[in-house]
């Protein structure tokens, strides 16, 4: 878990008051590498807010998935994921949104 933006700003403010990096790192209990990184980030972007992680969603073709599951009813999620080039968890979530659940009775 990362540090809050206000905390990062306070650390850099303390550093700009004339304190050394070593002293600042000890007072705020952060690494000197983090100080250098935040300082560089502030210089380049004007903010110390951490960048947002962007993960592209893997869209599974719903009709193909439905057809594959009908043709292979005993296939495990990792096997289906391997066929579509994704993880079993992605397949599970896609099947859940489609209303297809696992067999609960024997």
ROKE-774121 format. One record per atom (N, C-alpha, C, O, CB): residue number from 1; residue in three letters; atom name; x negated, z, y negated. Coordinates in Angstrom, 2 decimals, decimal comma. Last residue first. Glycine has a CB too. Example, Ala and Ser with C-alpha at 12.3 -4.5 7.8 and 13.67 -1.06 7.14 Angstrom:
<nodes>
[2 "SER" "N" [-12,85 7,08 2,25]] [2 "SER" "CA" [-13,67 7,14 1,06]] [2 "SER" "C" [-12,90 7,87 -0,03]] [2 "SER" "O" [-13,41 8,04 -1,14]] [2 "SER" "CB" [-14,08 5,72 0,60]] [1 "ALA" "N" [-13,19 7,80 5,69]] [1 "ALA" "CA" [-12,30 7,80 4,50]] [1 "ALA" "C" [-13,20 7,80 3,30]] [1 "ALA" "O" [-14,24 8,46 3,32]] [1 "ALA" "CB" [-11,31 9,05 4,47]] 
</nodes>
This chain:
<nodes>
[106 "UNK" "N" [25,06 -8,50 33,76]] [106 "UNK" "CA" [24,40 -9,22 34,85]] [106 "UNK" "C" [25,41 -9,92 35,72]] [106 "UNK" "O" [25,05 -10,58 36,69]] [106 "UNK" "CB" [23,57 -8,25 35,71]] [105 "UNK" "N" [25,33 -8,63 30,19]] [105 "UNK" "CA" [25,84 -8,29 31,52]] [105 "UNK" "C" [25,09 -9,09 32,57]] [105 "UNK" "O" [24,58 -10,18 32,32]] [105 "UNK" "CB" [27,36 -8,55 31,61]] [104 "UNK" "N" [24,12 -9,66 27,97]] [104 "UNK" "CA" [24,09 -8,21 28,13]] [104 "UNK" "C" [24,60 -7,76 29,50]] [104 "UNK" "O" [24,34 -6,63 29,91]] [104 "UNK" "CB" [24,90 -7,56 27,05]] [103 "UNK" "N" [22,11 -12,19 26,77]] [103 "UNK" "CA" [23,11 -11,85 27,78]] [103 "UNK" "C" [23,00 -10,36 28,05]] [103 "UNK" "O" [21,92 -9,85 28,34]] [103 "UNK" "CB" [22,91 -12,68 29,09]] [102 "UNK" "N" [21,63 -12,24 23,19]] [102 "UNK" "CA" [21,15 -12,23 24,57]] [102 "UNK" "C" [22,28 -11,83 25,51]] [102 "UNK" "O" [23,26 -11,21 25,10]] [102 "UNK" "CB" [19,95 -11,27 24,74]] [101 "UNK" "N" [23,50 -14,37 20,95]] [101 "UNK" "CA" [22,85 -13,13 21,34]] [101 "UNK" "C" [22,41 -13,21 22,79]] [101 "UNK" "O" [22,77 -14,14 23,51]] [101 "UNK" "CB" [23,78 -11,92 21,12]] [100 "UNK" "N" [24,10 -16,35 18,25]] [100 "UNK" "CA" [23,76 -16,41 19,67]] [100 "UNK" "C" [22,98 -15,16 20,02]] [100 "UNK" "O" [21,91 -14,91 19,45]] [100 "UNK" "CB" [22,93 -17,71 20,01]] [99 "UNK" "N" [24,53 -16,61 15,56]] [99 "UNK" "CA" [25,52 -15,89 16,35]] [99 "UNK" "C" [25,28 -15,95 17,84]] [99 "UNK" "O" [26,17 -15,63 18,63]] [99 "UNK" "CB" [26,88 -16,42 16,06]] [98 "UNK" "N" [22,65 -17,61 13,91]] [98 "UNK" "CA" [23,56 -18,60 14,51]] [98 "UNK" "C" [24,65 -17,92 15,35]] [98 "UNK" "O" [25,59 -18,58 15,80]] [98 "UNK" "CB" [22,76 -19,59 15,39]] [97 "UNK" "N" [21,18 -15,42 13,34]] [97 "UNK" "CA" [21,96 -16,00 12,25]] [97 "UNK" "C" [22,96 -17,02 12,77]] [97 "UNK" "O" [24,00 -17,26 12,15]] [97 "UNK" "CB" [21,04 -16,66 11,22]] [96 "UNK" "N" [20,00 -15,11 15,88]] [96 "UNK" "CA" [20,90 -14,08 15,37]] [96 "UNK" "C" [21,77 -14,64 14,25]] [96 "UNK" "O" [22,96 -14,36 14,20]] [96 "UNK" "CB" [20,09 -12,85 14,87]] [95 "UNK" "N" [18,35 -17,31 16,02]] [95 "UNK" "CA" [19,48 -17,21 16,96]] [95 "UNK" "C" [20,50 -16,18 16,48]] [95 "UNK" "O" [21,70 -16,36 16,65]] [95 "UNK" "CB" [18,98 -16,84 18,36]] [94 "UNK" "N" [16,53 -16,59 14,01]] [94 "UNK" "CA" [17,34 -17,81 13,87]] [94 "UNK" "C" [18,55 -17,76 14,79]] [94 "UNK" "O" [19,66 -18,12 14,38]] [94 "UNK" "CB" [16,49 -19,06 14,18]] [93 "UNK" "N" [15,40 -14,28 15,13]] [93 "UNK" "CA" [16,13 -14,20 13,87]] [93 "UNK" "C" [17,03 -15,42 13,67]] [93 "UNK" "O" [18,16 -15,29 13,20]] [93 "UNK" "CB" [15,16 -14,08 12,70]] [92 "UNK" "N" [14,21 -15,38 17,44]] [92 "UNK" "CA" [15,22 -14,33 17,56]] [92 "UNK" "C" [16,07 -14,24 16,29]] [92 "UNK" "O" [17,29 -14,15 16,36]] [92 "UNK" "CB" [14,55 -12,98 17,83]] [91 "UNK" "N" [12,36 -17,13 16,29]] [91 "UNK" "CA" [13,45 -17,68 17,11]] [91 "UNK" "C" [14,57 -16,65 17,22]] [91 "UNK" "O" [15,75 -17,00 17,11]] [91 "UNK" "CB" [12,94 -18,08 18,51]] [90 "UNK" "N" [10,67 -15,30 15,12]] [90 "UNK" "CA" [11,36 -16,28 14,27]] [90 "UNK" "C" [12,55 -16,89 15,01]] [90 "UNK" "O" [13,60 -17,12 14,43]] [90 "UNK" "CB" [10,38 -17,39 13,81]] [89 "UNK" "N" [9,74 -14,04 17,43]] [89 "UNK" "CA" [10,51 -13,28 16,44]] [89 "UNK" "C" [11,28 -14,20 15,52]] [89 "UNK" "O" [12,43 -13,92 15,16]] [89 "UNK" "CB" [9,60 -12,36 15,63]] [88 "UNK" "N" [8,20 -15,97 18,63]] [88 "UNK" "CA" [9,44 -15,57 19,28]] [88 "UNK" "C" [10,34 -14,79 18,33]] [88 "UNK" "O" [11,57 -14,88 18,43]] [88 "UNK" "CB" [9,14 -14,73 20,49]] [87 "UNK" "N" [6,92 -18,31 16,18]] [87 "UNK" "CA" [6,87 -17,11 17,00]] [87 "UNK" "C" [8,22 -16,83 17,64]] [87 "UNK" "O" [9,25 -17,39 17,24]] [87 "UNK" "CB" [6,43 -15,91 16,16]] [86 "UNK" "N" [6,56 -21,90 16,54]] [86 "UNK" "CA" [6,70 -20,68 15,74]] [86 "UNK" "C" [6,65 -19,49 16,69]] [86 "UNK" "O" [6,36 -19,64 17,88]] [86 "UNK" "CB" [8,04 -20,68 14,91]] [85 "UNK" "N" [6,97 -24,42 17,77]] [85 "UNK" "CA" [5,78 -24,16 16,96]] [85 "UNK" "C" [5,93 -22,96 16,04]] [85 "UNK" "O" [5,47 -23,00 14,90]] [85 "UNK" "CB" [5,46 -25,36 16,15]] [84 "UNK" "N" [8,97 -24,91 19,57]] [84 "UNK" "CA" [9,23 -25,25 18,18]] [84 "UNK" "C" [8,06 -24,97 17,24]] [84 "UNK" "O" [8,14 -25,24 16,04]] [84 "UNK" "CB" [10,45 -24,50 17,70]] [83 "UNK" "N" [7,78 -24,04 21,96]] [83 "UNK" "CA" [8,34 -25,39 21,90]] [83 "UNK" "C" [8,52 -25,84 20,44]] [83 "UNK" "O" [8,27 -26,99 20,11]] [83 "UNK" "CB" [9,70 -25,44 22,65]] [82 "UNK" "N" [7,19 -21,42 21,29]] [82 "UNK" "CA" [6,09 -22,34 21,58]] [82 "UNK" "C" [6,57 -23,79 21,48]] [82 "UNK" "O" [5,85 -24,66 20,98]] [82 "UNK" "CB" [5,50 -22,06 22,98]] [81 "UNK" "N" [9,78 -20,38 21,11]] [81 "UNK" "CA" [8,93 -20,45 19,92]] [81 "UNK" "C" [7,77 -21,41 20,10]] [81 "UNK" "O" [7,42 -22,14 19,18]] [81 "UNK" "CB" [8,40 -19,08 19,56]] [80 "UNK" "N" [10,50 -20,45 23,76]] [80 "UNK" "CA" [11,25 -21,28 22,81]] [80 "UNK" "C" [10,42 -21,46 21,55]] [80 "UNK" "O" [10,37 -22,55 20,98]] [80 "UNK" "CB" [12,62 -20,64 22,48]] [79 "UNK" "N" [8,67 -18,58 24,72]] [79 "UNK" "CA" [8,66 -19,94 25,25]] [79 "UNK" "C" [9,37 -20,90 24,30]] [79 "UNK" "O" [8,91 -22,02 24,06]] [79 "UNK" "CB" [9,31 -19,98 26,65]] [78 "UNK" "N" [9,40 -16,25 23,35]] [78 "UNK" "CA" [8,10 -16,86 23,09]] [78 "UNK" "C" [8,00 -18,30 23,61]] [78 "UNK" "O" [7,32 -19,13 23,01]] [78 "UNK" "CB" [7,00 -16,02 23,72]] [77 "UNK" "N" [12,07 -15,89 24,49]] [77 "UNK" "CA" [11,88 -16,22 23,07]] [77 "UNK" "C" [10,49 -16,81 22,78]] [77 "UNK" "O" [10,40 -17,78 22,03]] [77 "UNK" "CB" [12,09 -14,98 22,23]] [76 "UNK" "N" [12,54 -17,56 27,68]] [76 "UNK" "CA" [12,21 -16,40 26,86]] [76 "UNK" "C" [11,94 -16,84 25,43]] [76 "UNK" "O" [11,63 -18,00 25,17]] [76 "UNK" "CB" [10,97 -15,64 27,44]] [75 "UNK" "N" [15,22 -19,32 29,20]] [75 "UNK" "CA" [13,93 -19,34 28,49]] [75 "UNK" "C" [13,75 -18,08 27,66]] [75 "UNK" "O" [14,69 -17,59 27,03]] [75 "UNK" "CB" [13,83 -20,59 27,59]] [74 "UNK" "N" [17,61 -19,66 30,46]] [74 "UNK" "CA" [16,77 -18,57 30,93]] [74 "UNK" "C" [15,42 -18,50 30,22]] [74 "UNK" "O" [14,57 -17,70 30,60]] [74 "UNK" "CB" [16,54 -18,72 32,40]] [73 "UNK" "N" [18,82 -21,94 29,41]] [73 "UNK" "CA" [19,42 -20,63 29,13]] [73 "UNK" "C" [18,55 -19,45 29,54]] [73 "UNK" "O" [18,73 -18,35 29,03]] [73 "UNK" "CB" [20,75 -20,53 29,82]] [72 "UNK" "N" [18,12 -24,73 28,37]] [72 "UNK" "CA" [17,22 -23,76 28,98]] [72 "UNK" "C" [17,75 -22,35 28,74]] [72 "UNK" "O" [17,18 -21,62 27,93]] [72 "UNK" "CB" [15,77 -23,91 28,43]] [71 "UNK" "N" [20,24 -26,05 27,17]] [71 "UNK" "CA" [19,55 -26,70 28,29]] [71 "UNK" "C" [18,65 -25,73 29,05]] [71 "UNK" "O" [18,45 -25,90 30,25]] [71 "UNK" "CB" [18,73 -27,87 27,78]] [70 "UNK" "N" [20,94 -24,23 25,16]] [70 "UNK" "CA" [21,95 -24,63 26,16]] [70 "UNK" "C" [21,29 -25,25 27,38]] [70 "UNK" "O" [21,73 -25,02 28,51]] [70 "UNK" "CB" [22,96 -25,62 25,55]] [69 "UNK" "N" [18,56 -24,17 23,73]] [69 "UNK" "CA" [19,03 -22,94 24,38]] [69 "UNK" "C" [20,08 -23,26 25,44]] [69 "UNK" "O" [20,11 -22,63 26,50]] [69 "UNK" "CB" [19,60 -21,96 23,33]] [68 "UNK" "N" [18,48 -26,80 22,78]] [68 "UNK" "CA" [17,41 -26,32 23,65]] [68 "UNK" "C" [17,87 -25,09 24,42]] [68 "UNK" "O" [17,61 -24,96 25,62]] [68 "UNK" "CB" [16,14 -26,01 22,84]] [67 "UNK" "N" [20,76 -26,83 21,12]] [67 "UNK" "CA" [20,69 -27,73 22,28]] [67 "UNK" "C" [19,64 -27,24 23,28]] [67 "UNK" "O" [19,88 -27,27 24,49]] [67 "UNK" "CB" [20,37 -29,16 21,83]] [66 "UNK" "N" [19,98 -24,97 19,16]] [66 "UNK" "CA" [21,19 -24,73 19,96]] [66 "UNK" "C" [21,15 -25,57 21,25]] [66 "UNK" "O" [21,48 -25,08 22,33]] [66 "UNK" "CB" [22,45 -25,07 19,12]] [65 "UNK" "N" [17,72 -26,32 18,14]] [65 "UNK" "CA" [17,58 -25,01 18,76]] [65 "UNK" "C" [18,77 -24,71 19,66]] [65 "UNK" "O" [18,60 -24,24 20,78]] [65 "UNK" "CB" [17,43 -23,92 17,68]] [64 "UNK" "N" [18,91 -28,59 17,08]] [64 "UNK" "CA" [17,93 -28,75 18,15]] [64 "UNK" "C" [17,74 -27,43 18,90]] [64 "UNK" "O" [17,62 -27,41 20,12]] [64 "UNK" "CB" [16,58 -29,24 17,59]] [63 "UNK" "N" [20,50 -27,35 15,12]] [63 "UNK" "CA" [21,13 -28,11 16,21]] [63 "UNK" "C" [20,18 -28,31 17,38]] [63 "UNK" "O" [20,58 -28,21 18,54]] [63 "UNK" "CB" [21,62 -29,47 15,70]] [62 "UNK" "N" [18,52 -26,10 13,46]] [62 "UNK" "CA" [19,56 -25,34 14,16]] [62 "UNK" "C" [20,18 -26,10 15,33]] [62 "UNK" "O" [20,35 -25,53 16,41]] [62 "UNK" "CB" [20,65 -24,96 13,19]] [61 "UNK" "N" [15,18 -26,25 13,16]] [61 "UNK" "CA" [16,34 -27,15 13,20]] [61 "UNK" "C" [17,42 -26,53 14,09]] [61 "UNK" "O" [17,27 -26,44 15,30]] [61 "UNK" "CB" [15,93 -28,57 13,73]] [60 "UNK" "N" [13,89 -23,60 11,29]] [60 "UNK" "CA" [14,07 -24,15 12,62]] [60 "UNK" "C" [15,29 -25,07 12,59]] [60 "UNK" "O" [16,33 -24,70 12,05]] [60 "UNK" "CB" [14,24 -23,02 13,69]] [59 "UNK" "N" [11,73 -23,25 8,74]] [59 "UNK" "CA" [13,10 -23,61 9,04]] [59 "UNK" "C" [13,16 -24,24 10,42]] [59 "UNK" "O" [12,55 -25,27 10,68]] [59 "UNK" "CB" [13,68 -24,57 7,97]] [58 "UNK" "N" [9,80 -20,79 7,73]] [58 "UNK" "CA" [9,79 -21,84 8,74]] [58 "UNK" "C" [11,23 -22,11 9,11]] [58 "UNK" "O" [11,89 -21,27 9,74]] [58 "UNK" "CB" [8,94 -21,44 9,99]] [57 "UNK" "N" [9,03 -20,12 4,38]] [57 "UNK" "CA" [9,91 -19,89 5,52]] [57 "UNK" "C" [9,86 -21,08 6,46]] [57 "UNK" "O" [9,87 -22,24 6,03]] [57 "UNK" "CB" [11,37 -19,64 5,05]] [56 "UNK" "N" [5,92 -19,18 3,09]] [56 "UNK" "CA" [6,91 -20,24 3,28]] [56 "UNK" "C" [7,74 -19,97 4,53]] [56 "UNK" "O" [7,21 -19,65 5,59]] [56 "UNK" "CB" [6,21 -21,62 3,37]] [55 "UNK" "N" [5,39 -16,41 1,25]] [55 "UNK" "CA" [5,31 -16,90 2,62]] [55 "UNK" "C" [6,36 -18,00 2,78]] [55 "UNK" "O" [7,55 -17,75 2,62]] [55 "UNK" "CB" [5,54 -15,75 3,66]] [54 "UNK" "N" [3,62 -15,04 -1,25]] [54 "UNK" "CA" [4,61 -16,07 -0,97]] [54 "UNK" "C" [4,38 -16,59 0,44]] [54 "UNK" "O" [3,33 -17,13 0,77]] [54 "UNK" "CB" [4,54 -17,23 -2,01]] [53 "UNK" "N" [3,16 -12,09 -2,92]] [53 "UNK" "CA" [2,85 -12,84 -1,70]] [53 "UNK" "C" [3,97 -13,82 -1,45]] [53 "UNK" "O" [5,15 -13,45 -1,45]] [53 "UNK" "CB" [2,66 -11,90 -0,49]] [52 "UNK" "N" [2,26 -11,78 -6,31]] [52 "UNK" "CA" [3,32 -11,75 -5,30]] [52 "UNK" "C" [2,90 -12,60 -4,11]] [52 "UNK" "O" [2,36 -13,69 -4,27]] [52 "UNK" "CB" [4,67 -12,26 -5,89]] [51 "UNK" "N" [-0,61 -10,00 -7,46]] [51 "UNK" "CA" [0,13 -11,25 -7,27]] [51 "UNK" "C" [1,15 -11,10 -6,16]] [51 "UNK" "O" [0,93 -10,38 -5,18]] [51 "UNK" "CB" [-0,83 -12,41 -6,94]] [50 "UNK" "N" [-0,38 -6,93 -9,30]] [50 "UNK" "CA" [-0,81 -7,66 -8,10]] [50 "UNK" "C" [0,01 -8,93 -7,93]] [50 "UNK" "O" [1,20 -8,93 -8,22]] [50 "UNK" "CB" [-0,69 -6,78 -6,85]] [49 "UNK" "N" [-1,20 -6,70 -12,71]] [49 "UNK" "CA" [-0,13 -6,69 -11,71]] [49 "UNK" "C" [-0,57 -7,49 -10,49]] [49 "UNK" "O" [-1,09 -8,60 -10,63]] [49 "UNK" "CB" [1,20 -7,26 -12,30]] [48 "UNK" "N" [-2,81 -6,71 -14,81]] [48 "UNK" "CA" [-3,38 -6,16 -13,57]] [48 "UNK" "C" [-2,32 -6,05 -12,49]] [48 "UNK" "O" [-2,52 -5,38 -11,47]] [48 "UNK" "CB" [-4,01 -4,78 -13,84]] [47 "UNK" "N" [-3,21 -9,46 -17,07]] [47 "UNK" "CA" [-2,39 -8,44 -16,43]] [47 "UNK" "C" [-3,11 -7,93 -15,19]] [47 "UNK" "O" [-3,92 -8,64 -14,60]] [47 "UNK" "CB" [-0,99 -9,00 -16,06]] [46 "UNK" "N" [-4,73 -11,52 -17,90]] [46 "UNK" "CA" [-4,17 -10,67 -18,94]] [46 "UNK" "C" [-3,30 -9,56 -18,39]] [46 "UNK" "O" [-2,71 -8,80 -19,15]] [46 "UNK" "CB" [-3,37 -11,50 -19,90]] [45 "UNK" "N" [-6,11 -13,14 -16,15]] [45 "UNK" "CA" [-4,66 -13,32 -16,27]] [45 "UNK" "C" [-4,02 -12,52 -17,39]] [45 "UNK" "O" [-2,89 -12,81 -17,79]] [45 "UNK" "CB" [-4,01 -12,96 -14,98]] [44 "UNK" "N" [-8,90 -12,57 -16,56]] [44 "UNK" "CA" [-8,42 -13,91 -16,24]] [44 "UNK" "C" [-6,93 -14,12 -16,52]] [44 "UNK" "O" [-6,54 -15,15 -17,08]] [44 "UNK" "CB" [-8,69 -14,20 -14,80]] [43 "UNK" "N" [-9,06 -9,83 -17,20]] [43 "UNK" "CA" [-9,72 -10,83 -18,03]] [43 "UNK" "C" [-9,12 -12,22 -17,81]] [43 "UNK" "O" [-8,87 -12,95 -18,77]] [43 "UNK" "CB" [-11,22 -10,87 -17,75]] [42 "UNK" "N" [-7,68 -8,62 -15,11]] [42 "UNK" "CA" [-7,21 -8,41 -16,48]] [42 "UNK" "C" [-7,80 -9,47 -17,41]] [42 "UNK" "O" [-7,11 -9,95 -18,31]] [42 "UNK" "CB" [-7,59 -6,99 -16,98]] [41 "UNK" "N" [-9,30 -9,39 -12,97]] [41 "UNK" "CA" [-7,91 -9,83 -13,01]] [41 "UNK" "C" [-7,35 -9,72 -14,43]] [41 "UNK" "O" [-6,64 -10,60 -14,90]] [41 "UNK" "CB" [-7,06 -9,01 -12,02]] [40 "UNK" "N" [-11,63 -7,99 -13,59]] [40 "UNK" "CA" [-11,66 -9,45 -13,53]] [40 "UNK" "C" [-10,24 -10,02 -13,66]] [40 "UNK" "O" [-10,02 -11,00 -14,37]] [40 "UNK" "CB" [-12,31 -9,94 -12,21]] [39 "UNK" "N" [-10,62 -5,38 -13,30]] [39 "UNK" "CA" [-11,20 -5,81 -14,58]] [39 "UNK" "C" [-11,22 -7,34 -14,67]] [39 "UNK" "O" [-10,87 -7,91 -15,70]] [39 "UNK" "CB" [-12,64 -5,24 -14,74]] [38 "UNK" "N" [-9,91 -5,36 -10,63]] [38 "UNK" "CA" [-8,88 -5,18 -11,64]] [38 "UNK" "C" [-9,36 -5,65 -13,01]] [38 "UNK" "O" [-8,60 -6,23 -13,78]] [38 "UNK" "CB" [-8,45 -3,72 -11,71]] [37 "UNK" "N" [-12,49 -5,70 -9,48]] [37 "UNK" "CA" [-11,42 -6,66 -9,21]] [37 "UNK" "C" [-10,33 -6,58 -10,28]] [37 "UNK" "O" [-9,87 -7,60 -10,78]] [37 "UNK" "CB" [-10,82 -6,41 -7,81]] [36 "UNK" "N" [-13,82 -3,42 -10,33]] [36 "UNK" "CA" [-14,33 -4,75 -10,71]] [36 "UNK" "C" [-13,23 -5,80 -10,55]] [36 "UNK" "O" [-13,09 -6,69 -11,39]] [36 "UNK" "CB" [-15,56 -5,12 -9,86]] [35 "UNK" "N" [-12,21 -1,47 -9,08]] [35 "UNK" "CA" [-12,38 -1,50 -10,54]] [35 "UNK" "C" [-12,83 -2,87 -11,02]] [35 "UNK" "O" [-12,29 -3,42 -11,97]] [35 "UNK" "CB" [-13,39 -0,43 -10,99]] [34 "UNK" "N" [-12,62 -2,08 -6,40]] [34 "UNK" "CA" [-11,27 -2,20 -6,96]] [34 "UNK" "C" [-11,34 -2,27 -8,49]] [34 "UNK" "O" [-10,61 -3,04 -9,11]] [34 "UNK" "CB" [-10,38 -1,01 -6,52]] [33 "UNK" "N" [-15,34 -1,45 -6,22]] [33 "UNK" "CA" [-14,91 -2,83 -5,99]] [33 "UNK" "C" [-13,53 -3,06 -6,58]] [33 "UNK" "O" [-13,27 -4,09 -7,20]] [33 "UNK" "CB" [-14,91 -3,16 -4,48]] [32 "UNK" "N" [-15,31 1,24 -6,47]] [32 "UNK" "CA" [-15,86 0,47 -7,59]] [32 "UNK" "C" [-15,49 -1,00 -7,44]] [32 "UNK" "O" [-15,35 -1,72 -8,44]] [32 "UNK" "CB" [-17,39 0,63 -7,67]] [31 "UNK" "N" [-12,21 2,73 -5,36]] [31 "UNK" "CA" [-13,53 2,15 -5,13]] [31 "UNK" "C" [-14,01 1,38 -6,37]] [31 "UNK" "O" [-13,21 0,94 -7,19]] [31 "UNK" "CB" [-13,50 1,22 -3,91]] [30 "UNK" "N" [-10,80 5,79 -6,60]] [30 "UNK" "CA" [-10,69 4,39 -6,22]] [30 "UNK" "C" [-12,10 3,84 -6,02]] [30 "UNK" "O" [-13,07 4,45 -6,46]] [30 "UNK" "CB" [-9,90 3,56 -7,29]] [29 "UNK" "N" [-10,43 8,32 -7,88]] [29 "UNK" "CA" [-10,50 8,18 -6,43]] [29 "UNK" "C" [-10,16 6,75 -5,97]] [29 "UNK" "O" [-9,35 6,55 -5,07]] [29 "UNK" "CB" [-9,55 9,17 -5,77]] [28 "UNK" "N" [-10,67 8,83 -10,53]] [28 "UNK" "CA" [-9,39 8,29 -10,07]] [28 "UNK" "C" [-9,33 8,04 -8,57]] [28 "UNK" "O" [-8,31 7,60 -8,05]] [28 "UNK" "CB" [-9,09 7,01 -10,80]] [27 "UNK" "N" [-13,30 9,89 -10,60]] [27 "UNK" "CA" [-12,19 10,60 -11,25]] [27 "UNK" "C" [-10,85 10,14 -10,68]] [27 "UNK" "O" [-9,98 10,96 -10,39]] [27 "UNK" "CB" [-12,23 10,38 -12,77]] [26 "UNK" "N" [-14,84 7,94 -9,26]] [26 "UNK" "CA" [-14,75 9,30 -8,73]] [26 "UNK" "C" [-13,55 10,05 -9,30]] [26 "UNK" "O" [-12,86 10,77 -8,57]] [26 "UNK" "CB" [-16,02 10,07 -9,04]] [25 "UNK" "N" [-14,51 5,71 -10,90]] [25 "UNK" "CA" [-14,13 5,62 -9,49]] [25 "UNK" "C" [-13,97 7,02 -8,89]] [25 "UNK" "O" [-13,05 7,25 -8,10]] [25 "UNK" "CB" [-15,18 4,83 -8,70]] [24 "UNK" "N" [-15,62 6,68 -13,28]] [24 "UNK" "CA" [-14,20 6,30 -13,23]] [24 "UNK" "C" [-13,70 6,27 -11,79]] [24 "UNK" "O" [-12,61 6,75 -11,49]] [24 "UNK" "CB" [-13,98 4,92 -13,89]] [23 "UNK" "N" [-18,30 6,96 -12,47]] [23 "UNK" "CA" [-17,53 8,12 -12,91]] [23 "UNK" "C" [-16,02 7,85 -12,82]] [23 "UNK" "O" [-15,26 8,69 -12,35]] [23 "UNK" "CB" [-17,92 8,51 -14,35]] [22 "UNK" "N" [-18,94 4,27 -11,91]] [22 "UNK" "CA" [-19,08 5,31 -10,88]] [22 "UNK" "C" [-18,23 6,53 -11,23]] [22 "UNK" "O" [-17,52 7,07 -10,38]] [22 "UNK" "CB" [-20,56 5,72 -10,72]] [21 "UNK" "N" [-18,54 3,03 -14,35]] [21 "UNK" "CA" [-17,71 2,65 -13,21]] [21 "UNK" "C" [-17,75 3,72 -12,13]] [21 "UNK" "O" [-16,74 4,04 -11,51]] [21 "UNK" "CB" [-18,16 1,30 -12,64]] [20 "UNK" "N" [-18,55 5,36 -17,15]] [20 "UNK" "CA" [-19,18 4,43 -16,21]] [20 "UNK" "C" [-18,23 4,11 -15,07]] [20 "UNK" "O" [-17,25 4,82 -14,84]] [20 "UNK" "CB" [-20,51 5,01 -15,67]] [19 "UNK" "N" [-16,60 5,33 -20,17]] [19 "UNK" "CA" [-17,04 5,97 -18,94]] [19 "UNK" "C" [-17,62 4,92 -17,99]] [19 "UNK" "O" [-17,24 3,75 -18,03]] [19 "UNK" "CB" [-15,87 6,72 -18,26]] [18 "UNK" "N" [-15,52 4,15 -22,38]] [18 "UNK" "CA" [-16,96 4,36 -22,36]] [18 "UNK" "C" [-17,48 5,04 -21,11]] [18 "UNK" "O" [-18,67 5,32 -21,01]] [18 "UNK" "CB" [-17,36 5,14 -23,54]] [17 "UNK" "N" [-12,94 3,42 -22,33]] [17 "UNK" "CA" [-13,27 4,51 -23,26]] [17 "UNK" "C" [-14,75 4,84 -23,23]] [17 "UNK" "O" [-15,21 5,72 -23,97]] [17 "UNK" "CB" [-12,46 5,76 -22,92]] [16 "UNK" "N" [-12,62 1,69 -20,25]] [16 "UNK" "CA" [-12,94 1,10 -21,56]] [16 "UNK" "C" [-13,26 2,16 -22,62]] [16 "UNK" "O" [-13,79 1,84 -23,68]] [16 "UNK" "CB" [-11,79 0,25 -22,04]] [15 "UNK" "N" [-11,88 3,46 -18,24]] [15 "UNK" "CA" [-13,16 2,76 -18,13]] [15 "UNK" "C" [-13,58 2,21 -19,49]] [15 "UNK" "O" [-14,76 2,25 -19,84]] [15 "UNK" "CB" [-13,07 1,62 -17,10]] [14 "UNK" "N" [-9,36 4,15 -19,11]] [14 "UNK" "CA" [-10,38 5,20 -18,99]] [14 "UNK" "C" [-11,77 4,57 -18,95]] [14 "UNK" "O" [-12,71 5,08 -19,55]] [14 "UNK" "CB" [-10,14 6,06 -17,72]] [13 "UNK" "N" [-8,15 1,66 -18,81]] [13 "UNK" "CA" [-8,22 2,28 -20,14]] [13 "UNK" "C" [-9,30 3,35 -20,16]] [13 "UNK" "O" [-10,07 3,45 -21,12]] [13 "UNK" "CB" [-6,86 2,88 -20,54]] [12 "UNK" "N" [-8,27 1,34 -16,08]] [12 "UNK" "CA" [-9,05 0,43 -16,93]] [12 "UNK" "C" [-9,18 0,97 -18,34]] [12 "UNK" "O" [-10,20 0,76 -19,00]] [12 "UNK" "CB" [-8,41 -0,96 -16,96]] [11 "UNK" "N" [-6,49 3,41 -15,35]] [11 "UNK" "CA" [-7,86 3,42 -14,86]] [11 "UNK" "C" [-8,75 2,53 -15,75]] [11 "UNK" "O" [-9,85 2,94 -16,13]] [11 "UNK" "CB" [-7,92 2,94 -13,38]] [10 "UNK" "N" [-4,13 2,50 -16,54]] [10 "UNK" "CA" [-4,72 3,77 -16,98]] [10 "UNK" "C" [-6,18 3,86 -16,55]] [10 "UNK" "O" [-7,02 4,34 -17,31]] [10 "UNK" "CB" [-3,92 4,97 -16,42]] [9 "UNK" "N" [-3,66 0,17 -15,06]] [9 "UNK" "CA" [-3,91 0,07 -16,50]] [9 "UNK" "C" [-4,57 1,34 -17,03]] [9 "UNK" "O" [-5,48 1,27 -17,86]] [9 "UNK" "CB" [-2,60 -0,18 -17,26]] [8 "UNK" "N" [-3,20 1,30 -12,54]] [8 "UNK" "CA" [-4,33 0,38 -12,73]] [8 "UNK" "C" [-4,69 0,28 -14,21]] [8 "UNK" "O" [-5,87 0,29 -14,58]] [8 "UNK" "CB" [-4,00 -1,01 -12,16]] [7 "UNK" "N" [-0,84 2,70 -13,11]] [7 "UNK" "CA" [-2,04 3,42 -12,67]] [7 "UNK" "C" [-3,28 2,56 -12,90]] [7 "UNK" "O" [-4,29 3,05 -13,39]] [7 "UNK" "CB" [-1,92 3,82 -11,18]] [6 "UNK" "N" [0,90 0,62 -13,68]] [6 "UNK" "CA" [0,60 1,61 -14,72]] [6 "UNK" "C" [-0,67 2,39 -14,38]] [6 "UNK" "O" [-1,48 2,69 -15,26]] [6 "UNK" "CB" [1,79 2,59 -14,89]] [5 "UNK" "N" [1,02 -0,69 -11,17]] [5 "UNK" "CA" [0,44 -1,38 -12,32]] [5 "UNK" "C" [0,05 -0,38 -13,42]] [5 "UNK" "O" [-1,01 -0,52 -14,03]] [5 "UNK" "CB" [1,42 -2,42 -12,88]] [4 "UNK" "N" [0,09 1,22 -8,28]] [4 "UNK" "CA" [1,06 0,76 -9,26]] [4 "UNK" "C" [0,33 0,17 -10,47]] [4 "UNK" "O" [-0,82 0,51 -10,75]] [4 "UNK" "CB" [1,99 1,91 -9,69]] [3 "UNK" "N" [-1,87 0,05 -5,50]] [3 "UNK" "CA" [-1,67 0,95 -6,62]] [3 "UNK" "C" [-0,66 0,35 -7,60]] [3 "UNK" "O" [-0,57 -0,87 -7,73]] [3 "UNK" "CB" [-3,00 1,25 -7,33]] [2 "UNK" "N" [-0,58 -0,83 -2,20]] [2 "UNK" "CA" [-1,39 -0,97 -3,40]] [2 "UNK" "C" [-1,06 0,05 -4,46]] [2 "UNK" "O" [-0,10 0,82 -4,35]] [2 "UNK" "CB" [-1,23 -2,34 -3,96]] [1 "UNK" "N" [-0,84 0,00 1,17]] [1 "UNK" "CA" [0,00 0,00 0,00]] [1 "UNK" "C" [-0,89 0,00 -1,24]] [1 "UNK" "O" [-1,85 0,76 -1,30]] [1 "UNK" "CB" [0,96 1,21 0,00]] 
</nodes>
